[in-house]
């Protein structure tokens, strides 16, 4: 999330409910190339496509962005939600290197364990010259 100074942020811990199953589409999975030697071209195309989608899903929303820029990723998410049996997606965080974002399409499959309120007291901003 993109919190600013003095924002209040709720951070929760959740677990999958007993007897429920959540199958996610992982746009970050790194399978061994050696496990797919007989299908190396298909494997490579699949991995490149997943990385590209993860990059697009991770793009931060800026105040001057057009809503039209998000139609392709919205379409992909809607397709996964309504056409496949998957219950969510995992993709890279745009704010935390190595972080993962999880989007669940059905919140009734999880239960809240804990929610903590955090007050933002410091924001560190860096800048570089734009080309």
N, CA, C and O atoms as CSV, one atom per row, in Angstrom:
chain,resi,resn,atom,element,x,y,z
A,1,UNK,N,N,0.837,-1.178,0.000
A,1,UNK,CA,C,0.000,0.000,0.000
A,1,UNK,C,C,0.879,1.236,0.000
A,1,UNK,O,O,2.049,1.173,0.379
A,2,UNK,N,N,0.347,2.304,-0.403
A,2,UNK,CA,C,1.092,3.542,-0.532
A,2,UNK,C,C,0.599,4.510,0.538
A,2,UNK,O,O,-0.166,5.433,0.258
A,3,UNK,N,N,1.054,4.281,1.774
A,3,UNK,CA,C,0.624,5.116,2.898
A,3,UNK,C,C,1.429,6.409,2.950
A,3,UNK,O,O,2.582,6.454,2.519
A,4,UNK,N,N,0.814,7.448,3.478
A,4,UNK,CA,C,1.493,8.725,3.653
A,4,UNK,C,C,1.526,9.089,5.135
A,4,UNK,O,O,0.886,8.445,5.966
A,5,UNK,N,N,2.279,10.124,5.440
A,5,UNK,CA,C,2.479,10.576,6.813
A,5,UNK,C,C,1.141,10.808,7.518
A,5,UNK,O,O,0.244,11.451,6.971
A,6,UNK,N,N,1.019,10.284,8.723
A,6,UNK,CA,C,-0.144,10.366,9.612
A,6,UNK,C,C,-1.325,9.487,9.176
A,6,UNK,O,O,-2.390,9.541,9.790
A,7,UNK,N,N,-1.144,8.682,8.126
A,7,UNK,CA,C,-2.184,7.714,7.774
A,7,UNK,C,C,-2.290,6.657,8.866
A,7,UNK,O,O,-1.324,6.384,9.578
A,8,UNK,N,N,-3.465,6.072,8.988
A,8,UNK,CA,C,-3.656,4.910,9.843
A,8,UNK,C,C,-3.869,3.709,8.933
A,8,UNK,O,O,-4.686,3.752,8.014
A,9,UNK,N,N,-3.129,2.641,9.195
A,9,UNK,CA,C,-3.143,1.465,8.340
A,9,UNK,C,C,-3.480,0.243,9.186
A,9,UNK,O,O,-2.878,0.027,10.238
A,10,UNK,N,N,-4.434,-0.549,8.731
A,10,UNK,CA,C,-4.771,-1.796,9.410
A,10,UNK,C,C,-4.056,-2.942,8.724
A,10,UNK,O,O,-4.125,-3.085,7.503
A,11,UNK,N,N,-3.367,-3.761,9.511
A,11,UNK,CA,C,-2.658,-4.919,8.995
A,11,UNK,C,C,-3.236,-6.153,9.677
A,11,UNK,O,O,-3.241,-6.260,10.904
A,12,UNK,N,N,-3.720,-7.076,8.861
A,12,UNK,CA,C,-4.392,-8.241,9.405
A,12,UNK,C,C,-3.661,-9.538,9.138
A,12,UNK,O,O,-2.867,-9.657,8.205
A,13,UNK,N,N,-3.955,-10.508,9.991
A,13,UNK,CA,C,-3.471,-11.876,9.826
A,13,UNK,C,C,-4.695,-12.749,9.602
A,13,UNK,O,O,-5.673,-12.662,10.344
A,14,UNK,N,N,-4.636,-13.592,8.575
A,14,UNK,CA,C,-5.767,-14.427,8.199
A,14,UNK,C,C,-5.310,-15.867,8.028
A,14,UNK,O,O,-4.129,-16.132,7.806
A,15,UNK,N,N,-6.251,-16.792,8.134
A,15,UNK,CA,C,-5.954,-18.189,7.819
A,15,UNK,C,C,-7.118,-18.762,7.023
A,15,UNK,O,O,-8.254,-18.297,7.118
A,16,UNK,N,N,-6.800,-19.786,6.236
A,16,UNK,CA,C,-7.826,-20.458,5.439
A,16,UNK,C,C,-8.731,-21.226,6.404
A,16,UNK,O,O,-8.253,-21.916,7.304
A,17,UNK,N,N,-10.039,-21.096,6.201
A,17,UNK,CA,C,-11.003,-21.785,7.054
A,17,UNK,C,C,-10.882,-23.295,6.908
A,17,UNK,O,O,-10.514,-23.813,5.855
A,18,UNK,N,N,-11.206,-23.984,8.001
A,18,UNK,CA,C,-11.200,-25.452,8.029
A,18,UNK,C,C,-12.080,-25.999,6.908
A,18,UNK,O,O,-13.226,-25.577,6.750
A,19,UNK,N,N,-11.547,-26.929,6.141
A,19,UNK,CA,C,-12.308,-27.560,5.077
A,19,UNK,C,C,-12.373,-26.769,3.786
A,19,UNK,O,O,-12.966,-27.231,2.811
A,20,UNK,N,N,-11.781,-25.595,3.757
A,20,UNK,CA,C,-11.775,-24.770,2.545
A,20,UNK,C,C,-10.428,-24.918,1.846
A,20,UNK,O,O,-9.427,-25.271,2.470
A,21,UNK,N,N,-10.417,-24.649,0.564
A,21,UNK,CA,C,-9.189,-24.707,-0.217
A,21,UNK,C,C,-9.111,-23.453,-1.077
A,21,UNK,O,O,-10.103,-23.022,-1.664
A,22,UNK,N,N,-7.928,-22.882,-1.140
A,22,UNK,CA,C,-7.717,-21.708,-1.986
A,22,UNK,C,C,-6.593,-22.026,-2.963
A,22,UNK,O,O,-5.448,-22.241,-2.566
A,23,UNK,N,N,-6.936,-22.053,-4.239
A,23,UNK,CA,C,-5.942,-22.277,-5.288
A,23,UNK,C,C,-5.708,-20.939,-5.970
A,23,UNK,O,O,-6.639,-20.324,-6.489
A,24,UNK,N,N,-4.457,-20.493,-5.965
A,24,UNK,CA,C,-4.087,-19.191,-6.510
A,24,UNK,C,C,-3.293,-19.343,-7.797
A,24,UNK,O,O,-2.597,-20.338,-7.993
A,25,UNK,N,N,-3.402,-18.352,-8.669
A,25,UNK,CA,C,-2.527,-18.256,-9.828
A,25,UNK,C,C,-1.311,-17.455,-9.381
A,25,UNK,O,O,-1.426,-16.298,-8.976
A,26,UNK,N,N,-0.141,-18.090,-9.461
A,26,UNK,CA,C,1.093,-17.454,-9.005
A,26,UNK,C,C,1.865,-16.942,-10.216
A,26,UNK,O,O,2.437,-17.720,-10.980
A,27,UNK,N,N,1.871,-15.623,-10.374
A,27,UNK,CA,C,2.593,-15.018,-11.492
A,27,UNK,C,C,4.082,-14.901,-11.213
A,27,UNK,O,O,4.817,-14.342,-12.028
A,28,UNK,N,N,4.545,-15.419,-10.073
A,28,UNK,CA,C,5.955,-15.343,-9.695
A,28,UNK,C,C,6.637,-16.692,-9.620
A,28,UNK,O,O,7.837,-16.758,-9.357
A,29,UNK,N,N,5.895,-17.781,-9.846
A,29,UNK,CA,C,6.481,-19.096,-9.616
A,29,UNK,C,C,7.680,-19.319,-10.514
A,29,UNK,O,O,7.660,-18.993,-11.700
A,30,UNK,N,N,8.718,-19.878,-9.930
A,30,UNK,CA,C,9.948,-20.185,-10.650
A,30,UNK,C,C,10.174,-21.689,-10.590
A,30,UNK,O,O,10.810,-22.193,-9.664
A,31,UNK,N,N,9.658,-22.389,-11.566
A,31,UNK,CA,C,9.891,-23.832,-11.651
A,31,UNK,C,C,11.243,-24.061,-12.309
A,31,UNK,O,O,11.729,-23.213,-13.058
A,32,UNK,N,N,11.834,-25.180,-12.035
A,32,UNK,CA,C,13.119,-25.522,-12.628
A,32,UNK,C,C,12.953,-25.771,-14.122
A,32,UNK,O,O,12.061,-26.507,-14.544
A,33,UNK,N,N,13.812,-25.153,-14.910
A,33,UNK,CA,C,13.770,-25.353,-16.361
A,33,UNK,C,C,14.069,-26.807,-16.708
A,33,UNK,O,O,13.626,-27.296,-17.747
A,34,UNK,N,N,14.811,-27.502,-15.857
A,34,UNK,CA,C,15.175,-28.882,-16.135
A,34,UNK,C,C,14.008,-29.848,-15.962
A,34,UNK,O,O,14.054,-30.972,-16.462
A,35,UNK,N,N,12.958,-29.414,-15.253
A,35,UNK,CA,C,11.793,-30.287,-15.099
A,35,UNK,C,C,10.914,-30.270,-16.341
A,35,UNK,O,O,9.976,-31.060,-16.443
A,36,UNK,N,N,11.201,-29.389,-17.277
A,36,UNK,CA,C,10.363,-29.244,-18.467
A,36,UNK,C,C,11.219,-29.303,-19.746
A,36,UNK,O,O,10.891,-28.650,-20.736
A,37,UNK,N,N,12.279,-30.058,-19.729
A,37,UNK,CA,C,13.206,-30.074,-20.857
A,37,UNK,C,C,12.494,-30.401,-22.165
A,37,UNK,O,O,12.820,-29.819,-23.200
A,38,UNK,N,N,11.534,-31.317,-22.143
A,38,UNK,CA,C,10.846,-31.703,-23.377
A,38,UNK,C,C,9.915,-30.617,-23.895
A,38,UNK,O,O,9.449,-30.694,-25.032
A,39,UNK,N,N,9.640,-29.612,-23.081
A,39,UNK,CA,C,8.732,-28.534,-23.494
A,39,UNK,C,C,9.378,-27.171,-23.217
A,39,UNK,O,O,8.721,-26.266,-22.702
A,40,UNK,N,N,10.647,-27.028,-23.554
A,40,UNK,CA,C,11.410,-25.827,-23.204
A,40,UNK,C,C,10.836,-24.558,-23.828
A,40,UNK,O,O,10.830,-23.514,-23.175
A,41,UNK,N,N,10.358,-24.614,-25.060
A,41,UNK,CA,C,9.815,-23.422,-25.714
A,41,UNK,C,C,8.536,-22.976,-25.026
A,41,UNK,O,O,8.373,-21.790,-24.740
A,42,UNK,N,N,7.615,-23.916,-24.753
A,42,UNK,CA,C,6.358,-23.583,-24.072
A,42,UNK,C,C,6.627,-23.061,-22.663
A,42,UNK,O,O,6.000,-22.105,-22.208
A,43,UNK,N,N,7.581,-23.715,-21.975
A,43,UNK,CA,C,7.946,-23.303,-20.623
A,43,UNK,C,C,8.473,-21.867,-20.626
A,43,UNK,O,O,8.064,-21.051,-19.800
A,44,UNK,N,N,9.379,-21.562,-21.554
A,44,UNK,CA,C,9.974,-20.227,-21.624
A,44,UNK,C,C,8.914,-19.171,-21.926
A,44,UNK,O,O,8.901,-18.110,-21.301
A,45,UNK,N,N,8.030,-19.451,-22.874
A,45,UNK,CA,C,6.955,-18.509,-23.190
A,45,UNK,C,C,6.055,-18.287,-21.980
A,45,UNK,O,O,5.672,-17.155,-21.683
A,46,UNK,N,N,5.723,-19.365,-21.287
A,46,UNK,CA,C,4.860,-19.270,-20.106
A,46,UNK,C,C,5.507,-18.418,-19.017
A,46,UNK,O,O,4.849,-17.564,-18.423
A,47,UNK,N,N,6.789,-18.646,-18.755
A,47,UNK,CA,C,7.478,-17.888,-17.703
A,47,UNK,C,C,7.581,-16.403,-18.076
A,47,UNK,O,O,7.386,-15.537,-17.223
A,48,UNK,N,N,7.884,-16.107,-19.340
A,48,UNK,CA,C,7.974,-14.713,-19.775
A,48,UNK,C,C,6.622,-14.018,-19.675
A,48,UNK,O,O,6.549,-12.858,-19.268
A,49,UNK,N,N,5.548,-14.718,-20.044
A,49,UNK,CA,C,4.205,-14.153,-19.944
A,49,UNK,C,C,3.845,-13.881,-18.484
A,49,UNK,O,O,3.327,-12.810,-18.166
A,50,UNK,N,N,4.112,-14.833,-17.601
A,50,UNK,CA,C,3.813,-14.653,-16.174
A,50,UNK,C,C,4.578,-13.467,-15.603
A,50,UNK,O,O,4.008,-12.657,-14.872
A,51,UNK,N,N,5.855,-13.356,-15.926
A,51,UNK,CA,C,6.658,-12.235,-15.427
A,51,UNK,C,C,6.120,-10.900,-15.942
A,51,UNK,O,O,6.092,-9.915,-15.204
A,52,UNK,N,N,5.695,-10.866,-17.201
A,52,UNK,CA,C,5.134,-9.649,-17.780
A,52,UNK,C,C,3.830,-9.260,-17.090
A,52,UNK,O,O,3.614,-8.087,-16.785
A,53,UNK,N,N,2.959,-10.241,-16.843
A,53,UNK,CA,C,1.691,-9.963,-16.159
A,53,UNK,C,C,1.957,-9.499,-14.733
A,53,UNK,O,O,1.325,-8.552,-14.265
A,54,UNK,N,N,2.886,-10.155,-14.033
A,54,UNK,CA,C,3.217,-9.758,-12.666
A,54,UNK,C,C,3.723,-8.317,-12.631
A,54,UNK,O,O,3.377,-7.553,-11.730
A,55,UNK,N,N,4.537,-7.954,-13.609
A,55,UNK,CA,C,5.061,-6.578,-13.683
A,55,UNK,C,C,3.918,-5.584,-13.885
A,55,UNK,O,O,3.885,-4.536,-13.240
A,56,UNK,N,N,2.985,-5.910,-14.777
A,56,UNK,CA,C,1.837,-5.021,-15.010
A,56,UNK,C,C,0.935,-4.925,-13.782
A,56,UNK,O,O,0.451,-3.842,-13.455
A,57,UNK,N,N,0.704,-6.049,-13.098
A,57,UNK,CA,C,-0.125,-6.030,-11.891
A,57,UNK,C,C,0.519,-5.201,-10.783
A,57,UNK,O,O,-0.177,-4.616,-9.954
A,58,UNK,N,N,1.846,-5.155,-10.774
A,58,UNK,CA,C,2.584,-4.456,-9.721
A,58,UNK,C,C,2.716,-2.956,-9.950
A,58,UNK,O,O,3.134,-2.228,-9.051
A,59,UNK,N,N,2.367,-2.491,-11.135
A,59,UNK,CA,C,2.530,-1.060,-11.427
A,59,UNK,C,C,1.715,-0.223,-10.450
A,59,UNK,O,O,0.519,-0.453,-10.270
A,60,UNK,N,N,2.367,0.746,-9.822
A,60,UNK,CA,C,1.615,1.612,-8.907
A,60,UNK,C,C,0.661,2.537,-9.662
A,60,UNK,O,O,0.939,2.946,-10.789
A,61,UNK,N,N,-0.436,2.851,-9.042
A,61,UNK,CA,C,-1.394,3.788,-9.624
A,61,UNK,C,C,-0.907,5.202,-9.312
A,61,UNK,O,O,-0.643,5.549,-8.161
A,62,UNK,N,N,-0.797,6.000,-10.360
A,62,UNK,CA,C,-0.397,7.399,-10.191
A,62,UNK,C,C,-1.592,8.284,-10.483
A,62,UNK,O,O,-2.489,7.890,-11.228
A,63,UNK,N,N,-1.613,9.455,-9.916
A,63,UNK,CA,C,-2.792,10.323,-10.019
A,63,UNK,C,C,-3.115,10.734,-11.455
A,63,UNK,O,O,-4.264,11.060,-11.753
A,64,UNK,N,N,-2.131,10.725,-12.344
A,64,UNK,CA,C,-2.380,11.145,-13.718
A,64,UNK,C,C,-2.546,9.967,-14.683
A,64,UNK,O,O,-2.634,10.170,-15.894
A,65,UNK,N,N,-2.589,8.746,-14.160
A,65,UNK,CA,C,-2.806,7.574,-15.014
A,65,UNK,C,C,-4.257,7.494,-15.461
A,65,UNK,O,O,-5.174,7.857,-14.725
A,66,UNK,N,N,-4.440,7.020,-16.657
A,66,UNK,CA,C,-5.779,6.782,-17.185
A,66,UNK,C,C,-6.267,5.419,-16.696
A,66,UNK,O,O,-5.487,4.471,-16.601
A,67,UNK,N,N,-7.543,5.329,-16.390
A,67,UNK,CA,C,-8.124,4.054,-15.981
A,67,UNK,C,C,-8.022,3.022,-17.099
A,67,UNK,O,O,-8.041,1.820,-16.834
A,68,UNK,N,N,-7.915,3.479,-18.340
A,68,UNK,CA,C,-7.814,2.568,-19.475
A,68,UNK,C,C,-6.546,1.715,-19.428
A,68,UNK,O,O,-6.514,0.619,-19.988
A,69,UNK,N,N,-5.494,2.217,-18.757
A,69,UNK,CA,C,-4.239,1.474,-18.680
A,69,UNK,C,C,-4.380,0.191,-17.876
A,69,UNK,O,O,-3.564,-0.719,-18.019
A,70,UNK,N,N,-5.404,0.104,-17.033
A,70,UNK,CA,C,-5.572,-1.051,-16.158
A,70,UNK,C,C,-6.575,-2.062,-16.692
A,70,UNK,O,O,-6.816,-3.083,-16.047
A,71,UNK,N,N,-7.163,-1.805,-17.853
A,71,UNK,CA,C,-8.146,-2.735,-18.423
A,71,UNK,C,C,-7.526,-4.107,-18.719
A,71,UNK,O,O,-8.152,-5.117,-18.397
A,72,UNK,N,N,-6.328,-4.197,-19.315
A,72,UNK,CA,C,-5.775,-5.533,-19.589
A,72,UNK,C,C,-5.582,-6.377,-18.325
A,72,UNK,O,O,-5.940,-7.555,-18.320
A,73,UNK,N,N,-5.031,-5.807,-17.267
A,73,UNK,CA,C,-4.829,-6.591,-16.043
A,73,UNK,C,C,-6.162,-6.884,-15.361
A,73,UNK,O,O,-6.326,-7.944,-14.757
A,74,UNK,N,N,-7.105,-5.968,-15.448
A,74,UNK,CA,C,-8.433,-6.220,-14.886
A,74,UNK,C,C,-9.098,-7.375,-15.629
A,74,UNK,O,O,-9.736,-8.229,-15.014
A,75,UNK,N,N,-8.948,-7.396,-16.934
A,75,UNK,CA,C,-9.518,-8.482,-17.741
A,75,UNK,C,C,-8.901,-9.819,-17.334
A,75,UNK,O,O,-9.615,-10.808,-17.171
A,76,UNK,N,N,-7.581,-9.851,-17.169
A,76,UNK,CA,C,-6.903,-11.087,-16.768
A,76,UNK,C,C,-7.434,-11.574,-15.421
A,76,UNK,O,O,-7.701,-12.764,-15.253
A,77,UNK,N,N,-7.588,-10.669,-14.470
A,77,UNK,CA,C,-8.096,-11.047,-13.142
A,77,UNK,C,C,-9.539,-11.539,-13.218
A,77,UNK,O,O,-9.888,-12.523,-12.565
A,78,UNK,N,N,-10.369,-10.879,-13.993
A,78,UNK,CA,C,-11.762,-11.301,-14.141
A,78,UNK,C,C,-11.842,-12.663,-14.830
A,78,UNK,O,O,-12.673,-13.496,-14.468
A,79,UNK,N,N,-10.982,-12.887,-15.821
A,79,UNK,CA,C,-10.943,-14.182,-16.484
A,79,UNK,C,C,-10.577,-15.279,-15.483
A,79,UNK,O,O,-11.236,-16.318,-15.419
A,80,UNK,N,N,-9.524,-15.039,-14.706
A,80,UNK,CA,C,-9.092,-16.025,-13.701
A,80,UNK,C,C,-10.211,-16.271,-12.695
A,80,UNK,O,O,-10.460,-17.414,-12.312
A,81,UNK,N,N,-10.877,-15.224,-12.271
A,81,UNK,CA,C,-11.920,-15.342,-11.254
A,81,UNK,C,C,-13.136,-16.127,-11.747
A,81,UNK,O,O,-13.621,-17.018,-11.051
A,82,UNK,N,N,-13.624,-15.804,-12.932
A,82,UNK,CA,C,-14.896,-16.358,-13.383
A,82,UNK,C,C,-14.786,-17.556,-14.328
A,82,UNK,O,O,-15.740,-18.327,-14.435
A,83,UNK,N,N,-13.672,-17.736,-15.007
A,83,UNK,CA,C,-13.549,-18.805,-15.992
A,83,UNK,C,C,-12.748,-19.996,-15.451
A,83,UNK,O,O,-13.025,-21.138,-15.817
A,84,UNK,N,N,-11.771,-19.746,-14.595
A,84,UNK,CA,C,-10.978,-20.839,-14.032
A,84,UNK,C,C,-11.487,-21.169,-12.632
A,84,UNK,O,O,-12.384,-20.496,-12.124
A,85,UNK,N,N,-10.931,-22.182,-12.019
A,85,UNK,CA,C,-11.323,-22.540,-10.653
A,85,UNK,C,C,-10.424,-21.892,-9.607
A,85,UNK,O,O,-10.495,-22.247,-8.431
A,86,UNK,N,N,-9.592,-20.961,-10.009
A,86,UNK,CA,C,-8.656,-20.314,-9.088
A,86,UNK,C,C,-9.377,-19.274,-8.242
A,86,UNK,O,O,-10.343,-18.657,-8.691
A,87,UNK,N,N,-8.903,-19.086,-7.017
A,87,UNK,CA,C,-9.576,-18.209,-6.053
A,87,UNK,C,C,-8.800,-16.932,-5.748
A,87,UNK,O,O,-9.159,-16.188,-4.834
A,88,UNK,N,N,-7.739,-16.677,-6.510
A,88,UNK,CA,C,-6.971,-15.456,-6.293
A,88,UNK,C,C,-5.685,-15.471,-7.092
A,88,UNK,O,O,-5.430,-16.384,-7.877
A,89,UNK,N,N,-4.871,-14.433,-6.876
A,89,UNK,CA,C,-3.600,-14.301,-7.586
A,89,UNK,C,C,-2.500,-13.866,-6.628
A,89,UNK,O,O,-2.761,-13.272,-5.581
A,90,UNK,N,N,-1.267,-14.175,-7.011
A,90,UNK,CA,C,-0.074,-13.707,-6.298
A,90,UNK,C,C,0.798,-12.999,-7.331
A,90,UNK,O,O,1.006,-13.512,-8.431
A,91,UNK,N,N,1.312,-11.810,-6.970
A,91,UNK,CA,C,2.205,-11.090,-7.870
A,91,UNK,C,C,3.181,-10.255,-7.047
A,91,UNK,O,O,2.989,-10.066,-5.846
A,92,UNK,N,N,4.228,-9.759,-7.702
A,92,UNK,CA,C,5.275,-9.000,-7.017
A,92,UNK,C,C,4.773,-7.670,-6.487
A,92,UNK,O,O,3.906,-7.033,-7.086
A,93,UNK,N,N,5.324,-7.264,-5.363
A,93,UNK,CA,C,5.032,-5.958,-4.784
A,93,UNK,C,C,5.811,-4.886,-5.535
A,93,UNK,O,O,6.970,-5.096,-5.894
A,94,UNK,N,N,5.179,-3.736,-5.776
A,94,UNK,CA,C,5.887,-2.622,-6.413
A,94,UNK,C,C,6.625,-1.774,-5.381
A,94,UNK,O,O,7.481,-0.967,-5.745
A,95,UNK,N,N,6.306,-1.946,-4.103
A,95,UNK,CA,C,6.907,-1.113,-3.057
A,95,UNK,C,C,7.986,-1.818,-2.257
A,95,UNK,O,O,8.867,-1.164,-1.699
A,96,UNK,N,N,7.932,-3.126,-2.192
A,96,UNK,CA,C,8.876,-3.873,-1.367
A,96,UNK,C,C,9.570,-4.920,-2.220
A,96,UNK,O,O,8.948,-5.900,-2.631
A,97,UNK,N,N,10.847,-4.722,-2.487
A,97,UNK,CA,C,11.603,-5.659,-3.311
A,97,UNK,C,C,11.578,-7.041,-2.663
A,97,UNK,O,O,12.000,-7.207,-1.519
A,98,UNK,N,N,11.087,-8.014,-3.393
A,98,UNK,CA,C,10.974,-9.372,-2.864
A,98,UNK,C,C,9.628,-9.637,-2.205
A,98,UNK,O,O,9.323,-10.779,-1.861
A,99,UNK,N,N,8.822,-8.603,-2.024
A,99,UNK,CA,C,7.511,-8.759,-1.414
A,99,UNK,C,C,6.498,-9.303,-2.399
A,99,UNK,O,O,6.642,-9.142,-3.611
A,100,UNK,N,N,5.478,-9.945,-1.872
A,100,UNK,CA,C,4.428,-10.528,-2.696
A,100,UNK,C,C,3.076,-9.964,-2.288
A,100,UNK,O,O,2.804,-9.766,-1.104
A,101,UNK,N,N,2.237,-9.708,-3.273
A,101,UNK,CA,C,0.854,-9.292,-3.033
A,101,UNK,C,C,-0.049,-10.480,-3.311
A,101,UNK,O,O,0.169,-11.232,-4.260
A,102,UNK,N,N,-1.063,-10.641,-2.474
A,102,UNK,CA,C,-2.050,-11.690,-2.665
A,102,UNK,C,C,-3.417,-11.037,-2.770
A,102,UNK,O,O,-3.802,-10.233,-1.920
A,103,UNK,N,N,-4.149,-11.390,-3.822
A,103,UNK,CA,C,-5.518,-10.913,-3.998
A,103,UNK,C,C,-6.426,-12.139,-3.948
A,103,UNK,O,O,-6.290,-13.054,-4.760
A,104,UNK,N,N,-7.354,-12.151,-2.990
A,104,UNK,CA,C,-8.325,-13.237,-2.886
A,104,UNK,C,C,-9.635,-12.786,-3.490
A,104,UNK,O,O,-10.105,-11.681,-3.219
A,105,UNK,N,N,-10.228,-13.642,-4.310
A,105,UNK,CA,C,-11.503,-13.323,-4.933
A,105,UNK,C,C,-12.687,-13.674,-4.035
A,105,UNK,O,O,-13.779,-13.135,-4.216
A,106,UNK,N,N,-12.484,-14.570,-3.070
A,106,UNK,CA,C,-13.566,-15.006,-2.186
A,106,UNK,C,C,-13.105,-14.911,-0.736
A,106,UNK,O,O,-12.418,-15.806,-0.244
A,107,UNK,N,N,-13.476,-13.837,-0.054
A,107,UNK,CA,C,-13.014,-13.632,1.313
A,107,UNK,C,C,-13.695,-14.554,2.317
A,107,UNK,O,O,-13.226,-14.674,3.449
A,108,UNK,N,N,-14.787,-15.208,1.933
A,108,UNK,CA,C,-15.479,-16.108,2.851
A,108,UNK,C,C,-14.698,-17.398,3.096
A,108,UNK,O,O,-15.088,-18.187,3.956
A,109,UNK,N,N,-13.613,-17.634,2.370
A,109,UNK,CA,C,-12.803,-18.833,2.563
A,109,UNK,C,C,-11.711,-18.635,3.616
A,109,UNK,O,O,-11.001,-19.581,3.956
A,110,UNK,N,N,-11.574,-17.418,4.128
A,110,UNK,CA,C,-10.569,-17.142,5.164
A,110,UNK,C,C,-11.238,-16.543,6.392
A,110,UNK,O,O,-12.328,-15.974,6.323
A,111,UNK,N,N,-10.547,-16.689,7.517
A,111,UNK,CA,C,-11.034,-16.045,8.732
A,111,UNK,C,C,-9.936,-15.154,9.304
A,111,UNK,O,O,-8.747,-15.462,9.222
A,112,UNK,N,N,-10.371,-14.049,9.880
A,112,UNK,CA,C,-9.435,-13.088,10.464
A,112,UNK,C,C,-8.946,-13.617,11.799
A,112,UNK,O,O,-9.736,-14.030,12.649
A,113,UNK,N,N,-7.635,-13.600,11.972
A,113,UNK,CA,C,-7.021,-13.991,13.235
A,113,UNK,C,C,-6.770,-12.761,14.086
A,113,UNK,O,O,-7.053,-12.749,15.284
A,114,UNK,N,N,-6.233,-11.722,13.451
A,114,UNK,CA,C,-5.845,-10.527,14.193
A,114,UNK,C,C,-5.771,-9.338,13.243
A,114,UNK,O,O,-5.433,-9.500,12.070
A,115,UNK,N,N,-6.084,-8.143,13.743
A,115,UNK,CA,C,-5.900,-6.908,12.983
A,115,UNK,C,C,-5.273,-5.879,13.918
A,115,UNK,O,O,-5.777,-5.620,15.010
A,116,UNK,N,N,-4.170,-5.302,13.467
A,116,UNK,CA,C,-3.483,-4.269,14.243
A,116,UNK,C,C,-3.531,-2.956,13.490
A,116,UNK,O,O,-3.349,-2.923,12.273
A,117,UNK,N,N,-3.778,-1.870,14.216
A,117,UNK,CA,C,-3.783,-0.530,13.643
A,117,UNK,C,C,-2.394,0.076,13.817
A,117,UNK,O,O,-1.847,0.091,14.920
A,118,UNK,N,N,-1.831,0.574,12.720
A,118,UNK,CA,C,-0.516,1.204,12.743
A,118,UNK,C,C,-0.667,2.653,12.288
A,118,UNK,O,O,-1.382,2.935,11.326
A,119,UNK,N,N,0.004,3.564,12.977
A,119,UNK,CA,C,0.010,4.979,12.608
A,119,UNK,C,C,1.336,5.291,11.919
A,119,UNK,O,O,2.404,5.040,12.479
A,120,UNK,N,N,1.268,5.833,10.715
A,120,UNK,CA,C,2.473,6.148,9.949
A,120,UNK,C,C,3.095,7.414,10.525
A,120,UNK,O,O,2.478,8.478,10.539
A,121,UNK,N,N,4.331,7.275,10.999
A,121,UNK,CA,C,5.022,8.401,11.638
A,121,UNK,C,C,6.193,8.914,10.818
A,121,UNK,O,O,6.749,9.970,11.120
A,122,UNK,N,N,6.576,8.166,9.770
A,122,UNK,CA,C,7.699,8.599,8.956
A,122,UNK,C,C,7.553,8.011,7.552
A,122,UNK,O,O,7.205,6.841,7.390
A,123,UNK,N,N,7.820,8.828,6.554
A,123,UNK,CA,C,7.829,8.373,5.166
A,123,UNK,C,C,9.133,8.852,4.551
A,123,UNK,O,O,9.449,10.041,4.605
A,124,UNK,N,N,9.888,7.938,3.970
A,124,UNK,CA,C,11.165,8.272,3.344
A,124,UNK,C,C,10.966,8.291,1.833
A,124,UNK,O,O,10.603,7.273,1.243
A,125,UNK,N,N,11.199,9.435,1.205
A,125,UNK,CA,C,10.989,9.578,-0.231
A,125,UNK,C,C,12.340,9.865,-0.889
A,125,UNK,O,O,13.107,10.710,-0.427
A,126,UNK,N,N,12.611,9.142,-1.977
A,126,UNK,CA,C,13.818,9.366,-2.763
A,126,UNK,C,C,13.408,9.785,-4.160
A,126,UNK,O,O,12.282,9.529,-4.586
A,127,UNK,N,N,14.320,10.428,-4.873
A,127,UNK,CA,C,14.012,10.862,-6.224
A,127,UNK,C,C,15.233,10.735,-7.124
A,127,UNK,O,O,16.375,10.792,-6.668
A,128,UNK,N,N,14.960,10.561,-8.416
A,128,UNK,CA,C,16.001,10.585,-9.433
A,128,UNK,C,C,15.519,11.499,-10.557
A,128,UNK,O,O,14.319,11.735,-10.694
A,129,UNK,N,N,16.436,12.007,-11.350
A,129,UNK,CA,C,16.093,12.858,-12.466
A,129,UNK,C,C,15.372,12.027,-13.523
A,129,UNK,O,O,15.841,10.958,-13.913
A,130,UNK,N,N,14.229,12.530,-13.981
A,130,UNK,CA,C,13.483,11.843,-15.033
A,130,UNK,C,C,14.085,12.166,-16.386
A,130,UNK,O,O,14.511,13.291,-16.646
A,131,UNK,N,N,14.110,11.155,-17.242
A,131,UNK,CA,C,14.657,11.378,-18.603
A,131,UNK,C,C,13.613,11.956,-19.508
A,131,UNK,O,O,13.885,12.210,-20.682
